[in-house]
Amino acid sequence: MASTACVPLLGRINCAVRRASEPEPTMAMTNPTGKLSAPVRATAPVVASAPSVASIPVLASVLALALAAPAATPGHLLAQEGAHTMHGDYHDGVTVLRAARMLDVVTGEMHTDAVLVVEDGIITAVNPATVPHSMHDMDLGDVTLLPGFIDAHTHLGSEIGATSFTDAVTRTEAYYAINAVRFGGLTVRAGFTTVRDFGGDVTVELGHAVERGDIVGPRVIPSRNLLGITGGHCDVTGFAPGIREGGPEQGVADGPWEVVEAVRYQIKHGAKVIKTCATAGVLSMEGPVGAQQYSLEELTAMVEEAARHGVRVAAHAHGPEGILAAVRAGVASIEHGSVLTDEIMDLMIEKGTYLVPTTYLADRIDLDALPALVRAKAEEILPVMRVSLERAIERGVPIAFGTDAGVFPHGENAGEFGIYVALGMSELDALRTATIHAADLLGTPDRGRLEVGMLADVIAVPGNPLDDIAVTMDVQFVMQGGRVVKHVVDGRDMHSTG
């Protein structure tokens, strides 16, 4: 028998057959040099689940190359492009962080002369009366400490370009694995210590590698294959019959029972969130951008089955009919939410459904790289998205930070903050979307705040982000689980290998 290995193409899936005769290697789930994070102390989903067999050989070989290659070899090019493949500085003892300011994102209070104490990857004291002695006492100077940011909508395995719409039949899984390592490095050094990523086996395995401490990248809440109807946005269209056909294992499912089968299969192989296409979309070769694709019955079956496994559903949705059906079905979040009616927004507020806006991409997407059909859809829907977001901010719809990174260059994720503020959100509330709100959406209560007992995911930005949200684009320091992965001193990142 043969099994199918799938990789992302702009959020959808590129599948290849894997022979049953190939061995199924296993991966140790611990790091003898010290794990990235301390043992989980809250009821957060555990990202490092059973590994997906199909992706292990490729990603393992990519990681081995990245970790072993000396600076003079081609492997060093990964670091130059953004994949920080060093382990970073990790201290088993106490680390003290000092800074001019620290923001409590819960209360909005800005502390001065701030002190954070970190031990074994956990925050153990905040502004203590007595600061413990430490061999690792770091004064970061005139910066503001913030919780590590969370991006709830990324595509780490891909980035849009001239060949994006043919990559499905010309690229191998290794291409996407290399992308994920490189783009993951860019993302974490931009201050995003956790992502919810939509696309394939590759980022399931990337998350495992980060948790083991093999590479530096964001913690990953992965979706694996996206769920959609035959010929819909989560299928891949535009090819001749017999090419790129899929079923429930690949995420292509029609009717409630196939949907249930697809949910079970993705969770079996590492999904910690289910991503579905409730409507048509932009970056695909199918019909009108907002047309409803899954019925209320199918979406309800999906949400209920995922909930049995403790997993939430995120729904890509542009048009009002599909958005309303997804909210009624009980999805945790609406991705994009381009056309929001009063009825939809009232129901989202009532049910606590998050909007994940992904609006910065409108400024950075390369329209010239898109086929004519896709470009026309983008030009139709992108301006409407911002109108809906402005109304959602005004009405108080729950909003969690998400960017669709991969549609625009990875590492620019923080550009999304500026859009929120420009549309009427306060700087504090904008920061909350990527901290306490995103942590709530992901079901990860151990991050998103600088408090005792939280994971030591800490970043620092110059100046005061409550005065100028643009400073979030210039992250100077990143600590993830007690490990320093970025520290800019005199304009130079002391932890960069590039």
N, C-alpha and C positions, 0 to 999 in steps of 0.2 A: 504493500500500500504506500501511498504518498501523502505527505502533509503539506500544508501551504504556509509559506512565510510571507509576511506582508510588511511593506515599508510605506512611509507617507509621501504623498504628492500634494503639496499645498493643502494639507489637512485630510486628503483622501488616501486611498491605499493602493500600493503597487504590490501585486502578489506574485510569488514564484513557487514552483513545486519543489519540495524537498523529499528525497527518496527515503523510504523507511529504513533502508539498509545503512544509512548514515548513523553514526553513534550519537547518543544523546548525552553530551558532557554535563557535568554538574559544576556548580560554583560554590565555593565556601562563602558563607554569609557573614563572616567576621573578618576584621582586619587586625592582624597581630601587632601592628604598630599603633593601634588606637582607633576606635570607631569615630566616625564623624560626629555622631550625636550620642549623648548619654542614653541609658535605657529610658524608654517612654514612660512618663509619669502621669500622662493624662490619657483620655480615651480617644486619641487621634488615630486615624487609619495608618497602618504600617505600610510604608511604600515598598520596603524590601520584601515582597512576597515571593512565592515560588517562581523561579525564573522561567521565561518563555524560551523553550528549547531552540526554536528556529533561529533566534537572533544571537545566541551565545557565541558560536564560533566566530562570526564576523566581528562583533563588537569586542570580543576578547582579543582578537588579533590586532584590531585597531588600537586598543588600549595598551597592549604589549609594545607595539611600535612607538606609541606616543611617550610611554614611560621610559623606554630603554634607549631611544635615539639620542646621541650626543648632539651638542649645539651645532656642530658643523655639518650634520646630515640633513637630508630633505625633511626628516621628521620634525626638525626645528621650525619648519615653516608653519606648522600648526600653531606653535606658540606665538609666532609673529602675527598670525591672523587672528589670534584671540583665544586659543585653547590652552589655558594655563594648566599644564599637565603635571606640575610639581604638587607635592602634597600640602604645601603651605606650612606655616609654623603652628604646631599644636603642642600645648603645654599640659602635662598631666596634673600639674599643681595649680596654684592660684595665679590668675592674671588680673591685674588692676587696670582699668581704662579710665582716663581722666580727659575731660573736655570742657570747653568754655560753657557749653549748653547741652541740655538733654530734654527732649520733648516727651511728655507723657501724653500719648495719643488718646488715651481714654478720657482724661480730665481736661486736656488742652493746656495744662500748666507747663511752662518752660522753666526748667531748673537751671540755675547758673552754678559754675564751679562743680560740675557734675562728676560723680564717681560711680562706676559700675565694677562689681567684683564678680569674676567668673571662675568657676571650678569645674573641671571635668565636663565642659560643654554646657553647663547650666549657669544661669545668673543666680548668684547666692546672696548678693547684697546690692542695694541701691541707695546711694548717698549715706553710707553708714557713719555713725558718730566716730567710730574708730576704724581706720582703714588697715587691713591686715598687711603685714610685710610680704612682699613678693619679689622674686627675682625677675618677674615680668611685669613691671610697672610702666605703663605706656601713657605719656602725656601727649594727646593728639592736638592740643592747641586750640585755635580759634575756629572750632567746628561745632556742629550740632549732632549729637547722637540720636539715632532713630532706630526703630526696629527694622530688621531686614525686610525689604519689600516683597510682596507676593504678586505675581502676574497670573491671573486665572485663565489666560487664553494665549497659549503659544504653540508654535510649530517648529520645534528645535531641529527637526531632521531636514528642513527644507528652507529655501529662500527663493522668492520669485525672480525669474529672469527670462531671458530670451528662449531658453529650451524647456521651461517648466511644463509646458503642455505636451511635450513628447518624452519627457524623462521616464514616464511610466513604462515605456517599452524600450528604452535605451540605457537606462541606468541599472546598477545592481544594488543590492542591500548594503554593500560596503560603502557606496557613495553616501548614503543617508546616515550610516553610522559615523563616518568621518565628519559629516556636517554637524551631527548632534554633539560630538565632542567639542568641535570648534565653536559652534554657536552657544553651547552651554557655558563655555568659558567666558565669552563676551557677556552673556546674560548675568552671571553671578558677579562679575567685576563691575557691572552697571548698578549693583546694589540689590539685585533680585535673587534672594537666597532660596526662594521656593517658587515653583511654577506648577500650574495645571496644564499639562501638555496633551494636545490632541493629534495623535497620528502614529499608529503602527507599533511593532515590537521594539523598534530601535530605542525609543525613549523609555520603555519599560526597563530595558537593560541599562540604559544610561543612568536611570535612578538607582538601580542596584549598585552600579560602579561608584556613584557618588556616595551612597550610604556606607559602602565598604571603605571609602577613603582612597580608592584607586586613582581618581581624577578629581579635579576641582570643577564643580558645576552646581547648578541649583538642585535642591531637593525636588523630586518629581512626583506629582500625582498624575499618573498616566491613564489615558483612555483606551489604549490599544486601537483596534479598528473602529471606525465610526459607523453608526447604524443609519441606513437609509433605504429608500425604496429602489426597486430596479429602475435604472435610468434616471435616478434623481441626483441631487447635489452630492450626496455621500457615496454614490456609485461613481465610476469614472466613465464619462461619455465621450463620444467623438471618434471611436474606433470601429472597425468593421466587426460584424458578428463573429463570435468565437474568440475575439481578442479582449482580454481584460474582463472576462465574465467572472462573477462571484456569487456566493451564496451566504448563508448565515455566518459561517466561519470568517468570511471576509467582511462581514457587516451588512451585506445586502439581504434584506429580509422583507417579505411581503405578508401581511396578515398577522394577527396576534400570536399565533403559535410559532411562526418563524422568528418573530421579534423576540419571544421568550428564549428560543434556542440561541439566537445571536447574543443576547445578554449573558446567558449562562456561559457561552464559549469565551467571550471576552474576559469575563471575571475569572474563569478557570485559568486563563493564561496571563493574568497579571493586571487587568484593568482595575483601577481604584476609583474611576468615574466612568459613566457611560455618556458618550457624546452622540447626539443624533441630529439629523437634519429634518426639522419639522417643516421647513419650506425649501423652495429652490434657493439658489445662491448666485453669487457674482462670478467666482473663479471656477466655472465649470461650463461645459458646452451643452447645457440644456436650457429649458424654456424660461419664461418670465421670472424675474429675480425673486418675487415675493410669493409665488404660487404655493398653496398648501400642498404638502406631499404625504405626510403621515396623518391618518385620521385620529380622532379623539380616542377611539377604541384601541388602536395600535399603540398610541402614546401612553395610555393608561396601563396597558399590559406591560410595557417597557418599564415604567416607573415602579409599578408594584413588584415586578420580578427583581429589579435592581435593589429595591428596599429590603427584600427578603435576605439579601446578602450584605446589607449595611452599606450599600453603594448608592450614590446620588446620580441624577441625570441632568446633563446640560444640553439645552436645545438651541442649535443654530436656527434662527428664525428672523425673517425680514418682513413678511406680509402680515397684516392684522389677523386673518383667519387662522393661520398656523400658529402665531404667537398666542392667541386666545386659547386654542386647543391645548397647547403645551402647558400653559399656566393652569388651566382647568385640570389637566392630567396630574399635576403636582410636581413638575420639574423643579429643580433647585435654582436654575438660572436660565435666563434668556440671553443668548449670545447675539450681539448686534442690535436686535430690537429696533429695526429701522423705522417701522410705522406703528407708533403706539397711540391707540385711541384712549379716550377718557375711561371707557369700560375696562380696557386692559390694565391701565395704570392703577385704577381703584382695586382691581382684583389682585394685582401684584402686591400692593400695600397690604391688603387683607391677609393674603397667604404668606407674606414674607418672601416672595420670589425676587431674587436678585436680578438686576440688569447688569450685564457685562458689556459695556458700550463699544469698545474697539474703534474709536473715532480718529485717533492720531494718524492712522494709516491713510486717511484721505489726503493728508498733506504730503505723504512720503511715497505713496505707491507710484510705480513707474508705469503710467498708462501706455506709453509707447511700446512696452514689452508685451502688451496683451493682444490677443486676437481681436478682430473687429467686434464680434458678438460680445465678448467679455468686456471690452472697453465700453461699449454702449450701455451695458448693464451697470457698470461701475459709475459712469457719469450720471445715470438715472438715480441711483439709490444713495450714493455717498452724501450729497447735500441734505437729503431727507433725514439721514441718521442724526445729524447734529440738531436739527429742529426738534426731533423727538427727545434727544438727550436733554436739551435745554428745558423742555416741558417736564421731563421726568425729575430733573433737579428741583424745579420749582414746586412740584407736587409732593416731593418727599418719597419717591420710589426708592427702595433699597438699591444701592449701587456698589458693586465690587469691581476692582480694577482689573482690566484685561485689555490686551493690545492687538492680538492677531499677529504678533511678531513672526516674521517669516514672509508675510506679505510686504513688509518694509524691513529695512536692515535690522538684524538682531543687535542688541546693545543700546538701541535708542528708546527702549521701553518707556523711560520716564517722561518722554514727550507727551504721553497721554495726560499727565497731571495738568499741563498747561491748558489743554483743551477744556478740562473740567472747570478750571478757574475762569477761563474766558467766557464760559457759558453760565456763570453765576454761582458756582460752588466756592465756598471759602477754602483758603489754603489748608486749614486744619481738616476740614471734611474731605478734601481731596486726598490728603495723606492717610486718612482713615480708610478710604476705599482700598488701599494697597496693604493695609495692616489688619486692623481688627475686623473690618468687614470681609475682606478676602479670606482671612483665617476662619471666620464663621462659615462662609460659603463652603470652604474646602473641608470643614469638619476637623480642623487642626488647632485645637485650643492651646497648644503648647508653644505657639509663636504669634508674632504680630504685636507684642507688647514688651516693654522693658520693665519686667517685674520679676521678683524673686520666684524661682521655680520654672521660669520660661527657658526655652532653648536660647543659648547665647548666639543668636543671629542678630548682629549689630552692625549698623553702617554709620558713616559720618559724612556730612555734607558741609561745605564752607558756608559761613554766614548763617542766616536765620531763614529757614524755608517758609515761616509764617509771614515774612516780609516779601520774599521773592521765591516763588515755587520753582523757578528755573534752575535754582542751585541743585535740584535733584538730578539734573543732567550731568553733574560734575562730582560724582561720589569719590571721596578721598580715601575711604577706609572701609573694608569689608571684613567682618568676622563671621564665620559660619560654624556653629556648634563648638565655639571656643577656638577655632583654627583661623588664624589671620590669612586671608587669601588676597588681600590688596591693601597696600599702605603707601600713599603718595607722599613723598617728602621732597620738597624743593622741585616740584614738577615731575618727579620720577617715581614710578611705581616700584618700590623696593622688592615686590614679590612677583614682578613680571619676568618671564624668561625670554621676552621678545626684545 
